[in-house]
């Protein structure tokens, strides 16, 4: 698989993980009456373990993709 295909595949994974995280938030936090903005006034309680699982997957995928991009574009890693 060439480098471009690898980066495209990893980007898709990142988008999928992000979508899953946002879907979790949509299920767990009520929306305001307009249905577009999270209603934090009702103090929803989120399951910390679930939030961490989603965040970890998102962070891992972003760091993995970063490695490919640093290599592909000869960027300075930090």
Secondary structure as GFF3:
##gff-version 3
##sequence-region A 1 78
A	DSSP	alpha_helix	3	28	.	.	.	ID=ss1
A	DSSP	three_ten_helix	40	42	.	.	.	ID=ss2
A	DSSP	alpha_helix	48	72	.	.	.	ID=ss3
###
